[in-house]
Amino acid sequence: MIAALPVIKSGERYYLSPHFGRAPYFAFVEVDGGNYRVLEVVENPHARHERGKGAGVVDLLVSRGVNVLIALSMGQGAFAQLRDRGVRVYFTPEVGGRLIALEEAVKMFMNGELSEAEAPRELHGQGIGRGPHQGKHFPAHSV
C-alpha cells in the first residue's frame, strides 16, 4: 500500500505539516506488513495556489497510486475528494504542539494507533508548530 503524508522539512528530517493543501512537500511511503520505506518526497506544486489547491493535491496523490493519507488535519473539500476517489484518511493525534516526525506518523499507522477518519478535522490556532523546533529551522506555523 502507498501512503502519502503532507510534510515540512527541518534539517534532514521531515515532519507532518499542519497545513494539508499548503504543505511544501508530500512524502510517499510504501507500507508492507511491519515494514515501510520512503519512496520519494516531492514538492507540492499547488502549495502557493490561492484557490483549488485541494483538488490539485488530490489529483497528485491519486496519480501516484496513494491508498492512504496520514495527516494532522484537512478541510472538508479535500477530505470529501479523497474519500470519493478511494483514499482512506487517517489523522494523527494532537501532541501538545510538538511536530510529529514522518517516521513516527508512519509507525503510528502501522501499529494500528490511528483510526480511519469519518469527518474532516481542521486545527485553528491550537499550537501546532510551537514546540521545541520553533525558530530553529522553520517559523511557527499558524493553523
FIMIRO-305145 format. One record per residue (C-alpha): residue in three letters; x, y, z. Coordinates in steps of 0.001 Angstrom, whole numbers, plus 500000, padded with zeros to 6 digits. Each point is the difference from the previous one (the first is absolute). Layout:
N
ALAXYZ...
//
This chain:
143
MET500000500000500000ILE501142503540499291ALA499520502642502687ALA500435503730499477LEU500833502515502705PRO500066503815499702VAL503359501026501440ILE502357502849500776LYS503782499625500155SER502214500950502922GLY503673499262499528GLU500089496516498518ARG496694498851501558TYR496401500249498905TYR497066500790502283LEU496256500012499408SER498855503345498711PRO497114501641501844HIS498688501158496603PHE498852497269497600GLY499588502029496800ARG502819502428500780ALA502518497341501069PRO503250500722498169TYR500613496285499364PHE498247496657499846ALA501743496810501072PHE498996496760498293VAL500579496930502140GLU499555496340499146VAL498575498053502949ASP500265496217499838GLY499076498078503140GLY502311501149502782ASN502404501799497674TYR500011503294498164ARG502255501927497696VAL499858503569498802LEU499646499862496222GLU500426503709499380VAL499299503472501316VAL498725502456497400GLU499303503704500033ASN496333500928500145PRO499429501952496763HIS496677501270501393ALA501293501364503322ARG499836503646498926HIS496717499914498083GLU497315502157501543ARG497016498010498718GLY499533496378499059LYS503192498716501600GLY498153497106501658ALA498784498612496662GLY503488500280498518VAL501555498241502980VAL497390497219499843ASP500793499488496299LEU503733499835500809LEU499469497400502731VAL497644497818497972SER502335500134496975ARG502719498453502182GLY497834497083501117VAL499355501188503548ASN497628497808502035VAL500430501705503374LEU500608503569501155ILE501430500690503466ALA499654503622501137LEU499469502333502940SER496971501690498498MET498110500671496779GLY497041502052498836GLN496648498714498808GLY500657500367496257ALA503233498014499839PHE498665497425502471ALA496899499352497895GLN502006499849496749LEU502482497500501438ARG497246497770501359ASP498108500197496696ARG503147498775498225GLY500534497068502347VAL502775501437502188ARG499640499202503703VAL500870502909502308TYR501590499611503447PHE500690502865502404THR502807499838502523PRO499161501040503555GLU500791503500501141VAL503205499864502010GLY500154503188502019GLY501427502283497350ARG503051497967499025LEU500553498920496443ILE499603496333499084ALA502867498469498037LEU499179498187496772GLU501331496718501425GLU497932500357503174ALA496793500604498036VAL500610496972497759LYS500709497800503035MET496771501206501668PHE498139498871496890MET501804496662499759ASN499414499291503719GLY496257500571499637GLU500057503139502166LEU498087502069497424SER496344499532499105GLU498591500766496587ALA498458503482500042GLU496269500328499519ALA500014503797499739PRO502516502762499223ARG501980501597502807GLU501205503566499860LEU502365501335502632HIS499702503723500608GLY502705501627502093GLN500494497012502278GLY503738500319500325ILE501267497672497289GLY503565500942499182ARG500628501844503232GLY502089497216501479PRO503744499623500488HIS500766500496496301GLN498469503476499722GLY502441502507498636LYS502797497474499447HIS499379498930496436PHE496573501354499189PRO497601502541501464ALA496980499141502095HIS497064498880497899SER496651501555500686VAL497173497687499121
//
